[in-house]
Amino acid sequence: MSHFNKTHILTFNFFNMKKIFLSLFVFALLISVACQQPAEKEAVETPDYATFNKKVETIRAYIKSYSDEDLNAQVAILSDTLKWSPPVYNGNKWLGKKEYVAHIKEIHGNFENLTYTEGIVLQDNTLINGMFSGSVFPKEMATSTPNSVRVYGTWTATHSETGKEIGYKWYSLFGVNADGKITNISEYGDAGGVTLQINGE
């Protein structure tokens, strides 16, 4: 066999082997990709805006009846099984509707011109939304369901006995059921600060 034929055969075999190797590599790569499980996508829930807005309407109606000192309208919005956690520390004990209604009567008996301003005041004195629900953080508790509505705002009033004007920053968690009744209220605020304002301290 001539030197040319030997070289030609060797070159031909080299390129054939290269093509075979490349084909096998591509085939193995395709199998590997095909066998991989697709990455699981985190479920993205659609926020229930309709339910949230309905609960906000109930809470706003309740706050208005509070400002109007309309006890009958207030009681009508409260569930008979209402649970209430007052802003004053009591060992974190939940109280019932009876105790809460007595608290309302006390507020109405001691204050006039009850006015509520909904929202959070920012550093530049602008006021932003005062009703929130759902969460992103922490991840373990993230939810798009408005089970509880967070309410932020400021109350002002006139103390009936002294005529002193008072202000009260208020935060509360509200639960509202499907019947539009408030089932639980957990309040946070500086109740002692109101006493200091009345006493002029």
MARVOKOL-282424 format. One record per residue: x, z negated, y of N, C-alpha, C in turn. Coordinates in steps of 0.1 Angstrom, whole numbers. Layout:
// residues N
@nX=X	nZ=Z	nY=Y	caX=X	caZ=Z	caY=Y	cX=X	cZ=Z	cY=Y
...
// end
This chain:
// residues 201
@nX=9	nZ=0	nY=-12	caX=0	caZ=0	caY=0	cX=9	cZ=0	cY=12
@nX=5	nZ=8	nY=22	caX=13	caZ=9	caY=34	cX=12	cZ=-3	cY=42
@nX=22	nZ=-5	nY=51	caX=23	caZ=-16	caY=60	cX=11	cZ=-16	cY=69
@nX=6	nZ=-4	nY=73	caX=-5	caZ=-3	caY=82	cX=-18	cZ=-8	cY=76
@nX=-20	nZ=-4	nY=63	caX=-32	caZ=-8	caY=55	cX=-33	cZ=-23	cY=53
@nX=-21	nZ=-29	nY=50	caX=-20	caZ=-44	caY=49	cX=-24	cZ=-51	cY=62
@nX=-18	nZ=-46	nY=72	caX=-21	caZ=-52	caY=86	cX=-36	cZ=-51	cY=89
@nX=-41	nZ=-39	nY=86	caX=-55	caZ=-36	caY=89	cX=-64	cZ=-46	cY=81
@nX=-61	nZ=-47	nY=69	caX=-69	caZ=-56	caY=60	cX=-69	cZ=-71	cY=64
@nX=-56	nZ=-75	nY=68	caX=-55	caZ=-89	caY=72	cX=-62	cZ=-91	cY=85
@nX=-62	nZ=-82	nY=94	caX=-69	caZ=-83	caY=107	cX=-84	cZ=-83	cY=105
@nX=-88	nZ=-74	nY=96	caX=-103	caZ=-74	caY=93	cX=-108	cZ=-87	cY=87
@nX=-100	nZ=-92	nY=77	caX=-103	caZ=-105	caY=71	cX=-104	cZ=-116	cY=81
@nX=-94	nZ=-116	nY=90	caX=-93	caZ=-127	caY=100	cX=-106	cZ=-127	cY=109
@nX=-110	nZ=-115	nY=114	caX=-121	caZ=-114	caY=123	cX=-134	cZ=-118	cY=115
@nX=-135	nZ=-114	nY=102	caX=-147	caZ=-117	caY=94	cX=-148	cZ=-132	cY=92
@nX=-136	nZ=-138	nY=89	caX=-136	caZ=-153	caY=87	cX=-140	cZ=-160	cY=100
@nX=-136	nZ=-155	nY=111	caX=-139	caZ=-161	caY=124	cX=-154	cZ=-160	cY=127
@nX=-160	nZ=-148	nY=124	caX=-174	caZ=-146	caY=125	cX=-182	cZ=-155	cY=116
@nX=-178	nZ=-157	nY=104	caX=-185	caZ=-165	caY=94	cX=-184	cZ=-180	cY=99
@nX=-172	nZ=-184	nY=103	caX=-171	caZ=-198	caY=108	cX=-180	cZ=-201	cY=120
@nX=-180	nZ=-191	nY=129	caX=-188	caZ=-193	caY=141	cX=-203	cZ=-193	cY=138
@nX=-207	nZ=-185	nY=128	caX=-221	caZ=-185	caY=124	cX=-225	cZ=-198	cY=118
@nX=-216	nZ=-203	nY=109	caX=-219	caZ=-216	caY=102	cX=-220	cZ=-227	cY=113
@nX=-211	nZ=-227	nY=123	caX=-211	caZ=-237	caY=133	cX=-224	cZ=-237	cY=141
@nX=-228	nZ=-225	nY=145	caX=-241	caZ=-224	caY=153	cX=-253	cZ=-228	cY=144
@nX=-253	nZ=-224	nY=131	caX=-263	caZ=-228	caY=122	cX=-264	cZ=-243	cY=121
@nX=-253	nZ=-249	nY=119	caX=-252	caZ=-264	caY=118	cX=-257	cZ=-271	cY=130
@nX=-254	nZ=-265	nY=142	caX=-258	caZ=-271	caY=155	cX=-273	cZ=-270	cY=156
@nX=-279	nZ=-258	nY=152	caX=-293	caZ=-257	caY=153	cX=-301	cZ=-266	cY=144
@nX=-295	nZ=-269	nY=132	caX=-301	caZ=-278	caY=123	cX=-301	cZ=-292	cY=129
@nX=-290	nZ=-296	nY=135	caX=-288	caZ=-309	caY=140	cX=-298	cZ=-311	cY=152
@nX=-299	nZ=-301	nY=160	caX=-309	caZ=-303	caY=171	cX=-323	cZ=-304	cY=166
@nX=-326	nZ=-295	nY=156	caX=-340	caZ=-295	caY=151	cX=-344	cZ=-308	cY=144
@nX=-334	nZ=-315	nY=138	caX=-336	caZ=-327	caY=131	cX=-338	cZ=-339	cY=140
@nX=-333	nZ=-338	nY=152	caX=-334	caZ=-350	caY=161	cX=-348	cZ=-352	cY=165
@nX=-352	nZ=-365	nY=165	caX=-365	caZ=-368	caY=169	cX=-366	cZ=-367	cY=185
@nX=-377	nZ=-362	nY=190	caX=-379	caZ=-361	caY=204	cX=-379	cZ=-375	cY=210
@nX=-373	nZ=-376	nY=222	caX=-372	caZ=-389	caY=228	cX=-386	cZ=-393	cY=232
@nX=-389	nZ=-406	nY=229	caX=-402	caZ=-411	caY=232	cX=-404	cZ=-413	cY=247
@nX=-415	nZ=-408	nY=252	caX=-418	caZ=-409	caY=266	cX=-426	cZ=-422	cY=268
@nX=-423	nZ=-429	nY=279	caX=-431	caZ=-441	caY=282	cX=-444	cZ=-437	cY=286
@nX=-454	nZ=-444	nY=281	caX=-468	caZ=-441	caY=285	cX=-470	cZ=-444	cY=299
@nX=-476	nZ=-434	nY=306	caX=-479	caZ=-436	caY=320	cX=-494	cZ=-437	cY=322
@nX=-498	nZ=-449	nY=326	caX=-512	caZ=-452	caY=327	cX=-517	cZ=-447	cY=341
@nX=-529	nZ=-442	nY=342	caX=-535	caZ=-439	caY=354	cX=-541	cZ=-451	cY=361
@nX=-537	nZ=-455	nY=373	caX=-542	caZ=-467	caY=379	cX=-557	cZ=-466	cY=381
@nX=-564	nZ=-477	nY=379	caX=-578	caZ=-477	caY=380	cX=-582	cZ=-480	cY=394
@nX=-581	nZ=-471	nY=403	caX=-584	caZ=-473	caY=417	cX=-598	cZ=-476	cY=420
@nX=-608	nZ=-471	nY=412	caX=-622	caZ=-473	caY=414	cX=-625	cZ=-488	cY=412
@nX=-620	nZ=-494	nY=401	caX=-622	caZ=-508	caY=399	cX=-616	cZ=-517	cY=409
@nX=-604	nZ=-513	nY=413	caX=-597	caZ=-521	caY=423	cX=-605	cZ=-521	cY=436
@nX=-609	nZ=-509	nY=441	caX=-617	caZ=-508	caY=453	cX=-630	cZ=-516	cY=453
@nX=-636	nZ=-516	nY=441	caX=-648	caZ=-523	caY=439	cX=-646	cZ=-538	cY=441
@nX=-635	nZ=-543	nY=435	caX=-631	caZ=-557	caY=436	cX=-628	cZ=-561	cY=450
@nX=-621	nZ=-552	nY=457	caX=-617	caZ=-555	caY=471	cX=-630	cZ=-556	cY=479
@nX=-640	nZ=-548	nY=477	caX=-652	caZ=-548	caY=484	cX=-659	cZ=-562	cY=482
@nX=-659	nZ=-567	nY=470	caX=-664	caZ=-580	caY=467	cX=-657	cZ=-591	cY=474
@nX=-644	nZ=-591	nY=474	caX=-636	caZ=-601	caY=481	cX=-638	cZ=-601	cY=496
@nX=-638	nZ=-589	nY=502	caX=-640	caZ=-587	caY=516	cX=-654	cZ=-593	cY=520
@nX=-664	nZ=-590	nY=512	caX=-678	caZ=-595	caY=514	cX=-678	cZ=-610	cY=514
@nX=-670	nZ=-616	nY=504	caX=-669	caZ=-630	caY=503	cX=-662	cZ=-636	cY=515
@nX=-651	nZ=-630	nY=520	caX=-644	caZ=-636	caY=531	cX=-653	cZ=-635	cY=544
@nX=-660	nZ=-624	nY=545	caX=-669	caZ=-623	caY=557	cX=-680	cZ=-634	cY=557
@nX=-685	nZ=-637	nY=545	caX=-695	caZ=-648	caY=544	cX=-689	cZ=-661	cY=547
@nX=-676	nZ=-663	nY=544	caX=-669	caZ=-675	caY=547	cX=-667	cZ=-676	cY=562
@nX=-663	nZ=-665	nY=569	caX=-662	caZ=-665	caY=583	cX=-675	cZ=-668	cY=590
@nX=-686	nZ=-662	nY=584	caX=-699	caZ=-664	caY=590	cX=-705	cZ=-678	cY=587
@nX=-698	nZ=-685	nY=579	caX=-703	caZ=-698	caY=574	cX=-717	cZ=-697	cY=568
@nX=-718	nZ=-686	nY=560	caX=-730	caZ=-684	caY=553	cX=-729	cZ=-689	cY=539
@nX=-732	nZ=-701	nY=537	caX=-729	caZ=-708	caY=524	cX=-737	cZ=-701	cY=512
@nX=-749	nZ=-698	nY=515	caX=-758	caZ=-691	caY=505	cX=-752	cZ=-678	cY=500
@nX=-747	nZ=-670	nY=510	caX=-741	caZ=-657	caY=506	cX=-728	cZ=-659	cY=498
@nX=-720	nZ=-670	nY=502	caX=-708	caZ=-673	caY=495	cX=-711	cZ=-677	cY=480
@nX=-720	nZ=-686	nY=478	caX=-723	caZ=-691	caY=465	cX=-729	cZ=-680	cY=456
@nX=-736	nZ=-670	nY=462	caX=-742	caZ=-660	caY=454	cX=-731	cZ=-650	cY=448
@nX=-719	nZ=-650	nY=455	caX=-708	caZ=-641	caY=450	cX=-700	cZ=-649	cY=440
@nX=-701	nZ=-662	nY=439	caX=-693	caZ=-670	caY=430	cX=-699	cZ=-670	cY=416
@nX=-691	nZ=-669	nY=406	caX=-695	caZ=-670	caY=392	cX=-698	cZ=-685	cY=389
@nX=-708	nZ=-687	nY=381	caX=-711	caZ=-701	caY=377	cX=-700	cZ=-708	cY=370
@nX=-691	nZ=-700	nY=364	caX=-680	caZ=-706	caY=356	cX=-667	cZ=-705	cY=364
@nX=-668	nZ=-704	nY=378	caX=-656	caZ=-703	caY=386	cX=-646	cZ=-713	cY=383
@nX=-633	nZ=-709	nY=383	caX=-622	caZ=-718	caY=383	cX=-614	cZ=-717	cY=396
@nX=-610	nZ=-728	nY=401	caX=-604	caZ=-729	caY=414	cX=-592	cZ=-738	cY=414
@nX=-580	nZ=-732	nY=419	caX=-568	caZ=-740	caY=421	cX=-566	cZ=-741	cY=436
@nX=-567	nZ=-753	nY=442	caX=-566	caZ=-755	caY=456	cX=-552	cZ=-753	cY=461
@nX=-551	nZ=-751	nY=475	caX=-537	caZ=-749	caY=480	cX=-529	cZ=-763	cY=481
@nX=-536	nZ=-774	nY=481	caX=-530	caZ=-787	caY=480	cX=-526	cZ=-790	cY=466
@nX=-514	nZ=-794	nY=464	caX=-509	caZ=-797	caY=450	cX=-517	cZ=-808	cY=443
@nX=-522	nZ=-806	nY=432	caX=-530	caZ=-816	caY=424	cX=-526	cZ=-817	cY=410
@nX=-513	nZ=-813	nY=407	caX=-508	caZ=-813	caY=394	cX=-511	cZ=-800	cY=386
@nX=-515	nZ=-790	nY=394	caX=-518	caZ=-777	caY=389	cX=-531	cZ=-778	cY=380
@nX=-540	nZ=-786	nY=384	caX=-553	caZ=-787	caY=376	cX=-563	cZ=-777	cY=382
@nX=-570	nZ=-771	nY=373	caX=-580	caZ=-761	caY=378	cX=-593	cZ=-769	cY=379
@nX=-600	nZ=-767	nY=391	caX=-613	caZ=-773	caY=393	cX=-624	cZ=-763	cY=392
@nX=-637	nZ=-768	nY=392	caX=-648	caZ=-759	caY=390	cX=-655	cZ=-755	cY=403
@nX=-667	nZ=-748	nY=401	caX=-675	caZ=-743	caY=412	cX=-680	cZ=-755	cY=421
@nX=-684	nZ=-766	nY=414	caX=-689	caZ=-777	caY=422	cX=-679	cZ=-782	cY=432
@nX=-666	nZ=-784	nY=428	caX=-656	caZ=-789	caY=436	cX=-653	cZ=-779	cY=447
@nX=-653	nZ=-766	nY=444	caX=-650	caZ=-755	caY=454	cX=-661	cZ=-755	cY=464
@nX=-673	nZ=-755	nY=461	caX=-684	caZ=-755	caY=470	cX=-684	cZ=-767	cY=480
@nX=-680	nZ=-779	nY=474	caX=-678	caZ=-791	caY=483	cX=-667	cZ=-788	cY=493
@nX=-656	nZ=-782	nY=489	caX=-645	caZ=-778	caY=498	cX=-650	cZ=-769	cY=509
@nX=-658	nZ=-759	nY=505	caX=-663	caZ=-750	caY=515	cX=-671	cZ=-757	cY=526
@nX=-680	nZ=-766	nY=521	caX=-689	caZ=-774	caY=530	cX=-680	cZ=-782	cY=540
@nX=-669	nZ=-787	nY=535	caX=-660	caZ=-795	caY=543	cX=-654	cZ=-787	cY=554
@nX=-649	nZ=-775	nY=550	caX=-643	caZ=-766	caY=560	cX=-653	cZ=-762	cY=571
@nX=-665	nZ=-758	nY=566	caX=-676	caZ=-754	caY=576	cX=-680	cZ=-766	cY=585
@nX=-679	nZ=-778	nY=580	caX=-683	caZ=-790	caY=588	cX=-672	cZ=-794	cY=598
@nX=-660	nZ=-790	nY=596	caX=-649	caZ=-794	caY=604	cX=-643	cZ=-783	cY=613
@nX=-647	nZ=-771	nY=611	caX=-642	caZ=-760	caY=619	cX=-652	cZ=-750	cY=624
@nX=-650	nZ=-744	nY=635	caX=-658	caZ=-734	caY=640	cX=-650	cZ=-721	cY=643
@nX=-657	nZ=-710	nY=646	caX=-650	caZ=-698	caY=650	cX=-640	cZ=-693	cY=639
@nX=-644	nZ=-695	nY=627	caX=-635	caZ=-691	caY=616	cX=-633	cZ=-675	cY=616
@nX=-620	nZ=-671	nY=618	caX=-617	caZ=-657	caY=619	cX=-606	cZ=-654	cY=609
@nX=-608	nZ=-643	nY=602	caX=-598	caZ=-639	caY=592	cX=-592	cZ=-625	cY=596
@nX=-579	nZ=-625	nY=596	caX=-572	caZ=-612	caY=598	cX=-565	cZ=-608	cY=585
@nX=-569	nZ=-597	nY=579	caX=-564	caZ=-593	caY=567	cX=-550	cZ=-586	cY=569
@nX=-541	nZ=-589	nY=560	caX=-528	caZ=-581	caY=561	cX=-516	cZ=-590	cY=562
@nX=-504	nZ=-584	nY=561	caX=-491	caZ=-590	caY=562	cX=-485	cZ=-585	cY=575
@nX=-480	nZ=-595	nY=583	caX=-473	caZ=-592	caY=595	cX=-458	cZ=-589	cY=592
@nX=-453	nZ=-577	nY=596	caX=-439	caZ=-574	caY=594	cX=-431	cZ=-578	cY=606
@nX=-418	nZ=-576	nY=605	caX=-409	caZ=-581	caY=615	cX=-412	cZ=-574	cY=629
@nX=-417	nZ=-562	nY=629	caX=-420	caZ=-555	caY=642	cX=-434	cZ=-558	cY=646
@nX=-441	nZ=-568	nY=640	caX=-454	caZ=-572	caY=643	cX=-465	cZ=-563	cY=639
@nX=-462	nZ=-552	nY=631	caX=-472	caZ=-544	caY=626	cX=-478	cZ=-551	cY=614
@nX=-491	nZ=-547	nY=612	caX=-499	caZ=-553	caY=601	cX=-501	cZ=-543	cY=590
@nX=-497	nZ=-547	nY=578	caX=-500	caZ=-538	caY=567	cX=-510	cZ=-544	cY=557
@nX=-514	nZ=-536	nY=548	caX=-524	caZ=-539	caY=538	cX=-523	cZ=-553	cY=533
@nX=-535	nZ=-560	nY=531	caX=-535	caZ=-573	caY=526	cX=-541	cZ=-575	cY=512
@nX=-543	nZ=-564	nY=505	caX=-549	caZ=-564	caY=492	cX=-540	cZ=-556	cY=482
@nX=-536	nZ=-563	nY=472	caX=-527	caZ=-556	caY=462	cX=-531	cZ=-560	cY=448
@nX=-528	nZ=-551	nY=438	caX=-530	caZ=-555	caY=424	cX=-521	cZ=-546	cY=416
@nX=-520	nZ=-550	nY=403	caX=-510	caZ=-542	caY=394	cX=-496	cZ=-546	cY=398
@nX=-486	nZ=-541	nY=390	caX=-472	caZ=-543	caY=393	cX=-463	cZ=-533	cY=385
@nX=-451	nZ=-532	nY=390	caX=-441	caZ=-524	caY=383	cX=-431	cZ=-533	cY=377
@nX=-428	nZ=-544	nY=384	caX=-418	caZ=-554	caY=380	cX=-424	cZ=-567	cY=377
@nX=-419	nZ=-575	nY=367	caX=-409	caZ=-571	caY=357	cX=-415	cZ=-561	cY=347
@nX=-407	nZ=-554	nY=340	caX=-411	caZ=-544	caY=331	cX=-420	cZ=-549	cY=320
@nX=-417	nZ=-561	nY=315	caX=-425	caZ=-567	caY=304	cX=-439	cZ=-570	cY=308
@nX=-442	nZ=-572	nY=321	caX=-455	caZ=-575	caY=326	cX=-461	cZ=-564	cY=334
@nX=-455	nZ=-553	nY=335	caX=-460	caZ=-542	caY=343	cX=-474	cZ=-537	cY=339
@nX=-482	nZ=-535	nY=349	caX=-496	caZ=-531	caY=345	cX=-502	cZ=-523	cY=357
@nX=-511	nZ=-513	nY=354	caX=-518	caZ=-506	caY=364	cX=-533	cZ=-510	cY=364
@nX=-536	nZ=-521	nY=357	caX=-550	caZ=-525	caY=356	cX=-552	cZ=-537	cY=367
@nX=-562	nZ=-536	nY=375	caX=-564	caZ=-546	caY=386	cX=-571	cZ=-558	cY=381
@nX=-565	nZ=-565	nY=371	caX=-572	caZ=-577	caY=366	cX=-573	cZ=-588	cY=377
@nX=-562	nZ=-589	nY=385	caX=-562	caZ=-599	caY=395	cX=-558	cZ=-592	cY=408
@nX=-565	nZ=-596	nY=419	caX=-562	caZ=-590	caY=432	cX=-555	cZ=-601	cY=441
@nX=-543	nZ=-597	nY=446	caX=-535	caZ=-605	caY=455	cX=-540	cZ=-603	cY=469
@nX=-543	nZ=-614	nY=476	caX=-549	caZ=-613	caY=489	cX=-540	cZ=-620	cY=499
@nX=-536	nZ=-613	nY=510	caX=-527	caZ=-619	caY=521	cX=-534	cZ=-618	cY=534
@nX=-534	nZ=-629	nY=542	caX=-540	caZ=-628	caY=555	cX=-537	cZ=-641	cY=563
@nX=-544	nZ=-641	nY=575	caX=-542	caZ=-653	caY=583	cX=-556	cZ=-658	cY=588
@nX=-559	nZ=-670	nY=587	caX=-571	caZ=-676	caY=592	cX=-568	cZ=-683	cY=606
@nX=-577	nZ=-682	nY=615	caX=-577	caZ=-690	caY=627	cX=-590	cZ=-696	cY=629
@nX=-591	nZ=-708	nY=636	caX=-603	caZ=-715	caY=638	cX=-602	cZ=-725	cY=649
@nX=-613	nZ=-731	nY=652	caX=-613	caZ=-742	caY=662	cX=-617	cZ=-755	cY=655
@nX=-609	nZ=-765	nY=657	caX=-613	caZ=-778	caY=651	cX=-624	cZ=-784	cY=658
@nX=-636	nZ=-786	nY=652	caX=-648	caZ=-791	caY=658	cX=-646	cZ=-803	cY=667
@nX=-639	nZ=-813	nY=661	caX=-638	caZ=-826	caY=668	cX=-629	cZ=-826	cY=680
@nX=-618	nZ=-820	nY=679	caX=-608	caZ=-820	caY=689	cX=-607	cZ=-807	cY=698
@nX=-613	nZ=-797	nY=693	caX=-613	caZ=-784	caY=701	cX=-600	cZ=-777	cY=699
@nX=-591	nZ=-782	nY=691	caX=-578	caZ=-776	caY=689	cX=-579	cZ=-762	cY=681
@nX=-571	nZ=-753	nY=686	caX=-571	caZ=-740	caY=679	cX=-560	cZ=-741	cY=668
@nX=-563	nZ=-737	nY=656	caX=-554	caZ=-737	caY=645	cX=-552	cZ=-724	cY=639
@nX=-540	nZ=-722	nY=632	caX=-538	caZ=-709	caY=624	cX=-533	cZ=-713	cY=610
@nX=-536	nZ=-705	nY=601	caX=-533	caZ=-708	caY=587	cX=-529	cZ=-695	cY=579
@nX=-517	nZ=-694	nY=575	caX=-513	caZ=-682	caY=567	cX=-518	cZ=-685	cY=553
@nX=-524	nZ=-674	nY=547	caX=-531	caZ=-677	caY=534	cX=-528	cZ=-666	cY=524
@nX=-525	nZ=-670	nY=512	caX=-523	caZ=-661	caY=501	cX=-532	cZ=-667	cY=489
@nX=-538	nZ=-657	nY=482	caX=-547	caZ=-662	caY=471	cX=-548	cZ=-651	cY=461
@nX=-550	nZ=-655	nY=448	caX=-553	caZ=-646	caY=437	cX=-567	cZ=-647	cY=434
@nX=-574	nZ=-635	nY=433	caX=-588	caZ=-635	caY=430	cX=-591	cZ=-628	cY=417
@nX=-599	nZ=-633	nY=409	caX=-604	caZ=-626	caY=397	cX=-619	cZ=-622	cY=400
@nX=-623	nZ=-610	nY=397	caX=-636	caZ=-605	caY=399	cX=-641	cZ=-598	cY=386
@nX=-653	nZ=-602	nY=381	caX=-657	caZ=-597	caY=368	cX=-665	cZ=-584	cY=371
@nX=-670	nZ=-578	nY=360	caX=-677	caZ=-565	caY=361	cX=-690	cZ=-566	cY=368
@nX=-696	nZ=-578	nY=369	caX=-708	caZ=-580	caY=376	cX=-706	cZ=-582	cY=391
@nX=-694	nZ=-582	nY=396	caX=-691	caZ=-584	caY=410	cX=-691	cZ=-598	cY=414
@nX=-689	nZ=-607	nY=404	caX=-688	caZ=-621	caY=407	cX=-673	cZ=-626	cY=407
@nX=-670	nZ=-635	nY=416	caX=-656	caZ=-640	caY=416	cX=-655	cZ=-651	cY=406
@nX=-646	nZ=-649	nY=397	caX=-644	caZ=-658	caY=385	cX=-633	cZ=-669	cY=387
@nX=-623	nZ=-665	nY=395	caX=-612	caZ=-675	caY=397	cX=-606	cZ=-672	cY=410
@nX=-601	nZ=-684	nY=417	caX=-594	caZ=-683	caY=429	cX=-583	cZ=-693	cY=429
@nX=-571	nZ=-688	nY=431	caX=-559	caZ=-696	caY=431	cX=-553	cZ=-695	cY=445
@nX=-554	nZ=-705	nY=453	caX=-549	caZ=-705	caY=467	cX=-536	cZ=-711	cY=470
@nX=-528	nZ=-705	nY=479	caX=-516	caZ=-710	caY=484	cX=-515	cZ=-710	cY=499
@nX=-511	nZ=-721	nY=504	caX=-510	caZ=-722	caY=519	cX=-506	cZ=-736	cY=523
@nX=-502	nZ=-737	nY=536	caX=-497	caZ=-750	caY=541	cX=-508	cZ=-758	cY=547
@nX=-516	nZ=-764	nY=539	caX=-527	caZ=-772	caY=543	cX=-523	cZ=-784	cY=552
@nX=-511	nZ=-789	nY=549	caX=-506	caZ=-800	caY=558	cX=-503	cZ=-796	cY=572
@nX=-499	nZ=-783	nY=573	caX=-496	caZ=-777	caY=586	cX=-508	cZ=-777	cY=595
@nX=-520	nZ=-776	nY=590	caX=-533	caZ=-776	caY=598	cX=-535	cZ=-790	cY=604
@nX=-532	nZ=-800	nY=596	caX=-533	caZ=-814	caY=601	cX=-524	cZ=-816	cY=612
@nX=-511	nZ=-811	nY=611	caX=-501	caZ=-813	caY=622	cX=-506	cZ=-806	cY=635
@nX=-512	nZ=-794	nY=633	caX=-517	caZ=-787	caY=645	cX=-528	cZ=-794	cY=652
@nX=-537	nZ=-800	nY=644	caX=-548	caZ=-808	caY=649	cX=-543	cZ=-820	cY=657
@nX=-533	nZ=-826	nY=651	caX=-527	caZ=-838	caY=657	cX=-517	cZ=-835	cY=669
@nX=-515	nZ=-822	nY=671	caX=-506	caZ=-818	caY=682	cX=-491	cZ=-821	cY=679
@nX=-488	nZ=-822	nY=666	caX=-474	caZ=-825	caY=662	cX=-466	cZ=-812	cY=660
// end
